[in-house]
Amino acid sequence: MLKAILIDDEPKALESLSWELDNFSDEIEILATFTDPEEALKYIEKTPCDCLFLDIEMPTMDGFQFLNMLKSKDFAVIITTAYNEYAIKALKEEAIDYLLKPIDMDDLKVAISKVKKYISRNDVSTEKFERILSDYNSRFNKKRITINTDGKLIFLDLDDLLFAESDGNYSTLYLTNSKKIVLTKKLKEVNAMLPDERFFRIHNSYIVNLDKIKEFIKSDGYVILVSNHKIPISRQRKAAFLEKL
């Protein structure tokens, strides 16, 4: 479902556009409507959306000024105006479409279709870019792994990874700088990402960086890392661990 934000200084115009968009109830969700562009700016900074319906003629700040004040614009913009003369300028401002008031339902359907194509095109290019980066990193840089989390790619130097801990369907990576990275991956999946020569699954719940082991306490069956973390060794894996060392 597309998430939309509507901005128009005329409440009646907002009501009319909201009513028409409600006819796309299975395709579009109105996150918020604003008559004050300043309030809209604050909201957009914190709330991601797919498309913005923006009126051009507003007394305190026109639509073009509003666009120039946006810190980032990773959504589709559809200009709404009562004046056809703004159409060309609107498209030059990277709006994907414009709607003349009173808004025609057929024109609105075309605009929604353009929003879908815009999002689809951007998603494909982003995924392709991520694949290129991940592939390059895995093929040509054996000292790092690529982690996709929280909407970003992290290229993690393996020397910075102390150990990984399981938490059901999640895993937590503990780093040398005391930071943590939580992944929506099981420990088995994390283990497959790590090179066998440097990492060992010492326990059902733990994978350790062999280079970071400071001590092996035989009597109690655990290792101490350079960070002073104590990691238990399962009985089933103890023999394989000793062979690895």
Summary of the structure (lengths in Angstrom):
residues: 245
radius of gyration: 26.5
end to end distance: 53.0
largest distance: 83.2
contacts: 699
relative contact order: 0.08
helix: 40%
strand: 32%
